[in-house]
Amino acid sequence: MLGMCRGRRKFLAASLALLFIPALTWLYLSVGSFQVKPLPLSPLEAQSSMPVGSAGERQALELRVRAVEEENRALRRELSRPPKSPSARLPNSGHHGNQSRTHSEEGTGDNEGQKAAVVGNSSDCVQQPVVDKCETIHVAIVCAGYNASRDVVTLVKSVLFHRRNPLHFHFITDAIAQQILSSLFHTWMVPAVRVDFYDADELKSEVSWIPNKHYSGIYGLMKLVLTKTLPPDLQRVIVLDTDITFATDIAELWAVFHKFKGQQVLGLVENQSDWYLGNLWKNHRPWPALGRGFNTGVILLLLDRLRKLRWEQMWRLTAERELMSMLSTSLADQDIFNAVIKQNPFLVHQLPCFWNVQLSDHTRSEKCYKDVSDLKVIHWNSPKKLRVKNKHVEFFRNLYLTFLEYDGNLLRRELFGCPSEADHNSENLQKTLSELDEDDPCYEFRRERYTVHRTHLYFLHYEYEPSSDNTDVTLVAQLSMDRLQMLEAICKHWEGPISLALYLSDAEAQQFLRYAQGSEVLMSRGNVGYHIVYKEGQFYPVNLLRNVAMQQVNTPYMFLSDIDFLPMYGLYEYLRKSVVQLDMANTKKALVVPAFETLRYRLSYPKSKAELLSQLDMGTLFTFRYHVWTKGHAPTNFAKWRTATTPYRVQWEADFEPYVMVRRDSPEYDRRFVGFGWNKVAHIMELDAQEYEFVVLPNAYMIHMPHAPSFDITKFRSNKQYRVCLKTLKEEFQQNMSRRYGFAALKYMTAENNS
């Protein structure tokens, strides 16, 4: 398309010349003494001008006319030839044999010149993509830790939002980031996206010898070893920092590879601060750089050519030499990249500034663009992030917040017309869903069981090492946005580790983040794991949430609670002692913590069992749900508990749903139960089927705090079809139990029929 457009422009110019030149010649010869300024018709115009009307001038004009006519004849010959294929293969074309179109205009390396060529010309011909429709674009990102993992999601959203090509992400991660991102992408199930991980710990020895003052630590040096880290058959890659936001299709950046010429192997944007000029403060001594130097937040790497140039040896020798006088790096890999470029300027292809608008401290980015609508990539490379000063910062912040809160489920759209690698998980899911009867009145309930919810594990920093005595216990619970106010209270009552699954939208996840970061209580606790399960569908997936929280427990035991219960003070230590006393390690026991409730929003929480019994007698407290669902906790035998001083065993009964502490290897909750009804009952039934003993702890208790009714219980009470479907699911679950556990499980069906 680009060649055709250029051809049309040349043809039009030639046509005008054919008409215009003879007319001009005739006019000149007819009007001998008429003074006219020569027109710039050809490069020959550079010759010195002669007086009008002289013989020399007539001769010069005739020479120009003949030259233009010769150019026109050559142009007509070129136009008469068949057009060349626009898909000639470049030597540095993509990974796995992807084809890419050639670009006939080489980059000049001039920042403003390139910007004018791309932005200043609004012609569709100039802006046609030079990347094949189904060519895979490769992106490498170094990501380590909890906060960086959260940041990279916003970057990925901005890339996915604009992209029209298959993507292959290469993440260089520590163990934390790999766990978080592998779970996120596995549950995100974005078509035409492949993700590979590379262990950063294996690379540390390559760069650990370099002293580094940058806040990114050793991970800020990992980009230097990408030629060794990434697959040897990968020939080019876009390398991005985690604090990047895209405002355009990443294919436009991928297309810039076609502008590399000669020995250019690095595509970089000029640094937009005076850092490398060394005039920011007294005695400021930066690493050597070419002019202002280059920023490494966005890099185009021609990996195959870098390997041939022995990149590893090149940067190592440069770093060793400079460290003799500099002693350490201040900007991590960026200092070393710039030192190499200083010695070898031919390596770099300078990208237009809009590919990396740097909102750093002391930024001069405002000088590199005229209109914010032209910008392609925003780089929040200041530790201040969104608080950085810039006259367009509100525009940039709004762009960032758009992707921060954007519903990631909308990015699961297919790329039509491009074959993609078979995703067996997706195929199996589609097959299962296709087997469901859409005319079934309970179809939505059945479908929810198989819905894959995006899951972001450890949304906030988590730091906890289980005790060495193998008695540690994690409190497990789940919640939505309307129960957020319970978090601080629970943290005050339970000092041990906590695993929470939060059911939130993308926007609510950011509200939760602001809430948590503004809470001294929550920020003082490193042993609380917050796992975001993103909203999808019309039901609250209560048992999926419980399972997510359970799967992240890293202690031998877990206390399965609900978010609207406050455990008694000291329950954590009491449960740990009970582990030893009741030989939990060698027996299958479920320790029951008796549940009570209050109707008062302000309660003087009882400090002891004696104080609780006093409030129970005064009517300040009640046994949980005694007035609406007695069967749920009746087997706990509260009358016996009042006087008990030692643990006692109770038998399972229909609809029993106590809160229990169990071993970490206990069965998960059944996902078919969503919203309100039978979600805990089914779990306790399965514990009984697996021959767990239910043992009530005599000095343990928990209290349910009042709150507005949930949306799900309202649906249960008002929607007859909801109740019919719940009954159907119960019957199917009981039948499954009898098939799984045999004759002994028939008692569950009998008990249900007799209840």
N, C-alpha and C positions, 0 to 999 in steps of 0.2 A: 504493500500500500504506500509506503514511504517513497519507494522508487517511482511509482506511478504519479504521485503528486509532484515530485520534482520534475518528472518528464513533462507534465502538463504545464508547469511554470515555464520551462525552457521553450516549449512549443509556442506558448503565448508570446513570450519575449521575442522569439524569432519572427513570428507573424507580424508583430508591430514594427519590428525593424525593417522587414521587407517592404512594408507600406510606407514607412516614415522616411527612410533614407533617400529613395528616389525623389520623393516630394521635396525634401530639403535641398537636394542637389539642384533640382530644376529651379527652385526658388532662388537659390544663390546665384546660379548662372544667369537668371533673368534680371535680377536686380543687382547690377554690378557694384554700385557704391553703397548698398544698404548694409549698415553695420549690424552684425549679429555675433553674439558670444558663442563660441564653439560649445557644443553639448558633449558631455562625457560619454562617448559612445563605446569606447574600448580602452584597454590598458594603454594604447598608443597615445592617449590623450595626455599622458605625462610629458610628452615632448613639449619643448618651449613654444609658446604661441607666437604667430607671425602677424604682421599687419594685415587687416582685412583688405581683400582686393588685389593683393600681390600675387605674382606667379607662384611664389613658394607656398602661399596659403592654399591656392588652387590644387597644387600638387599634393600637399599634405592631406587635404580633404579627400581627394581621389584615392589616396592610399588607404585612408580609414574606411571608405566605402567598400573597396575591394576586400579589405580584411574582414569586415562584417559579413559580406556576402560569402566569403570562404567559410566563416564560422557557421553560417546558416546551412550551407551545403553539408558540412560535417554533421550538423545537428539532425538534418533530414535523414542522412544515412543511418545515424544511431537510432532514430525513431522507427525506421523501417525494419530493424532487427527484432526478432522475438524477445519478449522480456525474460530476464534471468530469474531463476527460482529464488524467492526471498528467504529460503530456509537453509542456506548453506551452513554446514556444520563448522562451529568454531573449535579450535583446539582445546579451549577451556570450558566446553559445554558441560551441562549438569551431570549429576550423579545418576547411575543406573541407566545411562544411555538416553537421557532426555534430550530432545531436540530444541534448538533455540534459534530465532531469526537473527540475522546479522544486522548491524547498525553501521551505516556507511559514514557517519560523522564521528570522527575521533574526538575525544575530550581534549580540551586545550589545557586543562588544569587551572584555568582562570575562573575564580569563584563567581565574580559578577557576570563575566561573559557567558558562563554556562547557565546562570540563573536567567539571564535575558533570553537565551535561546529556548529554554523550557517554559518559562513563565510569561515572558513578554510577548511571545507569539501565540496567538489564540487559535491558530490553524489546526483543524483536526488532523491534517496530514502529519504535522510535527509531533502531535501527542499520541499517535497510534502506538499501542503496546508493541514491544519487541520481544516478548516472552510468549512461548507457545501456550495454548490454552491449558494443556494438561501437564506442563512441565512442573516438576517438583521443586519447590524453593526450600533451601536448607538454611536453618537458623540455629546458631549456637549461642547458648546462654550459660554463664557461670552463676550458680545459685546455691547459697549455703545458709542454713538456719531458718528459723520460723518467720521472721519479719521479711526476709528476702523472698521466701516462698509465697507470702501473701502479696508482695509487690508484683511478682512476676505474673500473677493471675490477671492483673489489670493490663499489663503489657500484652499478654496473649489475647485477651478479649479485644483490644484495639486492633491487633493484627487479624484476628478471625473475622471481625466485623467488616473489614474492607476487602479481604482476600477473595480472589477468584481462582486460585491455583491450589493444588495439593501442597501440603506443608510437611516438612520433616524437621522436628525439633530435636536438637542435640543438647541435653542438659548435663553440665559438669557439676555434680552435686556432692554434698556430704550426705551422711546416712539419714539425717533429719529431713532434708529437702527431698531426697529420693522417696522416702516413705510418704511424705505429704503429696508430692506431685504425681507419683505413680498411681496413688489412690484416686486423686482428683481426675486425671485423664482417663483412667479405667472406668470411672463412673460417669464421666462427662460424655463419652461415646460420640465424639465429634467425627463425622465422616471425612475421609481424605486427609487425616492428620495422623502422622506416625511420630512416636516419641521414643527416643533412646536415652539411656543414662550412662554416665561415665563416672567412675569413683574418684572423687577429688582427693581422697586420702592416699590413693596410689600415686598421685602426681605431686604431693607435697615435697618429696625429696628433690624434685626437679627445680624448685624455686625457693625452698626454705632457707637456702644460704644467702638470700638477698635480704638485707635489713630493710624494713618497710614501716613508715610512720603513718600510712593511710589507714582510715577507719575500717576499710574492707579487710584488712589483715592479709593473711597469706593468700586468700581467695582472689584478691585483687591482682595477683600476678599470674593467675592460671591461663589467661589468654595467650601468654607467651608460648605455651606448649601445645597449642591446638593442632599444629602440624603433626605431632606425635600422637595426640590423643584421639583425634577423629579418624574414621576409617581411611585406609590408604587409597581407596578408589574414589573418595570424595574429593572433587577437584576445586570446588568453590563454595563459600559459605558466608552468610551475613552474621556478624557477631554483634550482639546487643547487650547493653547493661540492663539490669532489672528495672531501673527507674526511667524507662522510655515509654512514650505514648505515641502511637501512630495515628496520623490524620489522613492517611491515603493508603492505597493498595501497595503492599510490600513488593509486588511484582515490579513496580516502577523503580524501586531501588535495585532489585535484582537485574533489571535491564541495564543498569549503569556498567555492569561488567563488560558489556560490549564496547564501551568507550575506552577501556584500558588499551594502551599501546606500548610498544617497546618492552622495557623490563618492568613496567608498573605492575605491582603485585598487591599493593595496599590502597584501598579507597578510604579516605579520611576527610573530615571537615576540619577547617582551621579552628584552633582554640579561640574562644570568644572572650577571653579575659587577658589581662596583661601579665599573667603569671610568669610565662617564660621570658618576658622582657625584663624581669627582675626589678621592677620599680614600684611594687605594691607597698613595701615598707623598708625601713632602713635595714641594711645588711641582708636583705632578701637575696638568696643565691639559688636560683633554680638550676635544674639539669640543662645541658645544652639542647637547643632546638633550632629548627629552621624558622626564622622570623618569630611569629607568635606561637609556633608549634602547632600540633594537631591534637584533637580530643579523641579518645578511644572509646567513647560511649557507643558509637556506631562505626563498625569496620567492615569493609569488603575485603575478604581474603581469597586470593588465588592460591589455594593450597598446593596444587601440583607444581607451580612455578616456584613457590617458596621453598619447597623441599629440594628442588633442583639447585636453588641458590644456597643450599645448606643454611637455612634460616636458624636452626638451633645453634650452630656454631657462631653465626653472625651476631645474634643478640647476646649470647653468653660472653663473647670476647668484649663486646661493647660495654656490657654491664660491669664486668670485672675491671675494665680500665677506668670507667667513671667512678666506681665505688671507692677507688683508691683516694680520691679527693672529696667526693660527695658524702661518703660514709653510709648513706641510706637513701632510699627513694621516699619522696613525699607524696607522689601521685601514683604509686604502684606501677603497673605495667605501662602507663602512659609515659612516664619518664624514660623508660628504656626504649619504647617504640620511637620516641622523638630523638633520642641520642643516636639510634641506628639511622634514622632518616637524615639527621644532620650530616652524617658521614656519607650517606648514599641517597641523595635527593631523588635520583631516578626511580626509586622504588615506589614512590607515592603518586597516586592519582587524586588530585584535590577535588572533593565533592562540593557542590554548592551548599551554602550554609543552611539552607532550609531542610537538609537531611539530618541536621543535628543542632537544633536551636537550644543553646545551653543556658539554663536558668541558674547559673552558679553565682556565688558571691563575686562581686566585681565584674559581672558579666557586661559585655558590650554587644550582646546579641541584637539589641534594638537597631544597631547600625547596619545589620546585614540583610535586612528585609524592609520592604516598603509597606506591605499589606499582610496582615496575619492570615488572610485566606490563602496565601501562597505556601504556607508552611506545611511540611510533610511529617516531621518528627520533632516532638518536644522532649527535651532531656532535663529531668529534674535532678541535676547533678550537684545541688547544694545540700549539705546536711539539714538545712532549714526546710527543704522540699517546698511544700505549698506556701510557705511564708516568705519566699524569696521576693525581692523587690524587682519589679519590672512594670513598665507602663501598661503592658497588655496582660498582666498576671491574672486578671479576672477571666479573660478569655481562655487562657491556658488552664486555669484551675477548673473552669466549667467543662472544658474538653476532657480533662482528667476525671472529674467526678462523673461525667456521663458514662464512661467505661467502668469506673469503680462500682457503680450501682446498677449497671446494665444486666438484665436477666440473661445469664449465660445459657439458659435452655434455648433461647432464640438462635444461638450460634450453632445448633446441631443440624442446620440445613444441609441438604445434599449438594454436591457439585455435579451438575448434570453434564453428561457427555464425556466424563472422564472415568475410565476404568480405575478401580481402586483395589487394594489388597483385601482379601477376604478377612473379615472380622468375625471369627467364630462365635464370640459372645453375642454380637449383634444379630448374627444369623439365627442362633439358637433362640434368642429372645423373640425375634420376629416370627419364628416358627411356632413358638409356644402361644404367642398372642393370636396368631391366625387360627389356632385350634379352639380358641374360646368362642362361645356362641354369643354373638352380639345382640341377639334377641332375648337372651336370658335376662330377666328382671334384675338379677344380681351381678350383671356383667361388670359394672364399675367396681364392685367389691373384689371380684376375682382378678380384674386387671391390675388393681393396685398392688396385689401381691407380687407382681412381676415388674413393676415400675422401677427403673434404675434412677435413683436420685443422685445428683452430683454431691459429692462429699469432700469437704476440705477438713482434713484432720489437723489438730493442733493449730487452730487459727491464731492463738496467742502463744507467747513463749511458755515453754514447759520445761521444768527442771526438777527431777526427783529421782532418787536412787532408793529402791526398796531396801528395807532393813535386812540384815544378814541372818536374823533368827527365823525367817520363813513364817512369820505370823502376821505380816502386814495385810491391811484391808483397805480397799478402795470403795468409796461411796459412788454408786452408779445411779444416774437420773437423766431425765430428758425434759425439755421445756420448749415453749414458744415465746414470742416476744411479750405476751401479756403476763408472763410469770417471772420476768427479769428481776423484779424487785426482791425476789426470794434469795438471790445469789449471795448477797452480803450476809444475810442472817445465817444461812447454812454454813458459810465459811467461818463464822464466829462460833458455831456450835460443833463443827467437825474439823479438827486440826489435821487429819490425815489426808491422803491423796483423794482426789475426786475426778471422776470421768463423766463429762456432761455432753449430751448430744442436743444441739439447738436446731430447731426447725424454723428456718428463716428464709426470706427472700434476699436477693443480693443487696437491696437497699437497706433492709433490716439488719443484715450482717454488719454494715458500716455503722448503723446506729448503735448496735451492740458494742462494736469496737470503741466508739467514742465513750460510751457508758463505762466500759471496763477500764479504759485508760484514764478516766476521770475519777475512778474509785480507789482510794488509798487501800481499802480492805482487799479488793481483788488484785491490785498490783503488788501487794505485799506477799501474795501467795504464788509461789512458783510451781506448786504441786497440783494445780487444777488444769486438766486437759479439756479444752473447749473444742468440740468437733461440730462444724457446721454441716447440716444436711439441708440442701436447698429445696425450697418449696416446688412441688409439682403435683398436679392432680387436685381433687376436691376433698380428699380425706387426710386426717392427721395420722401419719404412719407410725403410731406409737410404738409398736413392737420392733419395727425397723430401727427406730431411734435407740431403743434400749439395746438392741444387738450391736449397733455401731459403738455405743459407749462401752459395752462389755468387751468388745474386741480390742479396745485400747487399754484395758486394764493390764498393768504390769506387776501386780502384786499377786501372791498365791490365793488370796481370798477377796471376795467382793460382797458388799452390802447393797442389795437391790432395793432402792428406795424410790420415792417420787419427789418432785421438786417442791410440792406444797407441804411437805412434812419437815419439821425441825427435829433432828435427833436430840436426845438428852445430852447435856454437857458431860463429857467424859466417855461417851459411847464408843469412840474409836479405841481407847485403851482397854475398855471393858471387853470389846469383841476380840482384841488381840490376846487377852488373857484367857478368854473362853476357848480359843483355838487350841491352846495347850491343855487346858483342863478337860476338854471333851474329845481330845485326840482327833481333831478334824483332819489331820494329814492322812490318817489311815482308815477313816470311816466315811461313809456317805451320809452326812448330816446337813440339814437346813436349819439354821438357828433362827428361831422366830423372835422378832422384836415386837412386843405388843403395841398396838396402834390406838391412839386416843385422838380426840378432836375438841376444839373450842369454837364457839360461835362469836367470840370476842376478837376484834381486830387488835386490841391492845391487851396482851396477856402477860401477867407476871409469871414468867416461865419457871416451873417447879425445879428446884435445885436437887431434889432427892425423891425417892419413891414415897417416902412418908408425906412430903409436901404435895405430891401428885394425888395420893389417896385422899388427902384433906380436901383438895379442890374438886375431886371426883364426888365426894360426899356433899359438898356445898352446891354442886350443880354448875361449877365453872367449867368443868371438863366432863366429857362423856366418852364411853367406848366408841370406837370409830364406826360410824354409819349404823349405830344400834337402832335408829328410828326408821331407816329406809332400806337397809340391806344387812340384816342381822346375820344371815348365813355366811357372809363374806369373812367374818372374823370370830364367829361363835366357837369354832373348835379350839381357839386359843385358850378358852376356859378362864375368863377374867376373874371369876370367883376364886378359883384355885390360885391364880397369880397373886391376888391380894396378900395372901399369907405365905406364899412359897418363898423358901430361902435357898433352894437348890433347883437346878434345871429339871424340867419334867417333859416327858414325851407325850405327844398328842397324835391322834389318828386323822388321816385325811377324811374329809367329808365333802359332799357335793358343794360346789361354788366356793370352796375355801380359797382365799387369796391373801395370805399374810405377807408381810415384808420380811425377807429372810437374808441371812448371810450364808453364802455357799462357796465352794471351791471355784476357782477360775474355770475349770474344765466342765462345769455344769452345762446342761443343754441351753440353747438359745431360745428366744421367744418365737412363737409361730406367727409368721408375717401375714397370714390370711386375715387376722383380726386387726382392724384399723378403727380409728376413732374411739367411740365409747363401747364398752361391753366385752367381757370375756377375755380380755387380753392377758391379764395376770392369772385368771382362773385356769386357762389352758396350760400355762407354764407350770403352775404348781401341780397340776394333774400329771404332767410329764415327769416332774421330779419324783412324784409318788410311784409312777410306773417304773422308774429306774431304781426304785427301792431306797430312796432317801428317807432317813428318819427326820421327823419334824420335832425339834426340841425347843421348848419355850424357855427363854432366859428370864430368871426371876427378878433381876434388878436392871432390866433394860426397858426403855420406852421411847416412843416418838409421838409427836403431836401434830395433827393436821391443822393448818392455819386457814381461816376462811378466805374465800375469794369469790368473784362472780362466776356463775356457771359457764362452762366451756361451750363453744359452738357445737361440739360433737354430742354432748349430752342433751343439748336442746334439740338437735336433729333426731336423736334416739327417742326422745319423749314425744315429739310432734309428728314424726314420719312413720306411718305404719309399715311401709315397704322396707325401711331401714331395719325395723324389728324382725320382719319376716326373713330378711336376708341373713341377719345375725343368727337366727335360729337354724337356718339352713347350713350356715358355716359351722356351727356347733356340732350338728349331726355328722357332717362330713369329717370334722376333726376327730370325733369319737370313733368313727368307723376306721379312720387311719390309725388311730391308737390301737384298736383291737387287732388290726393286721400287723402292726409293728411289734407289739408286745404280747400278742397271743391271748390265751384264755384268761389270764389274770386281769387283762384290761377290760374284760366284759363288765366288771363291777362299775365302771364309770357310766356306762349306758344304763345299767340297772338303777344306779343312784339318781341319775338324771330323771328317769321315768318315774321314780318314787317321790321326787322332790316336788 
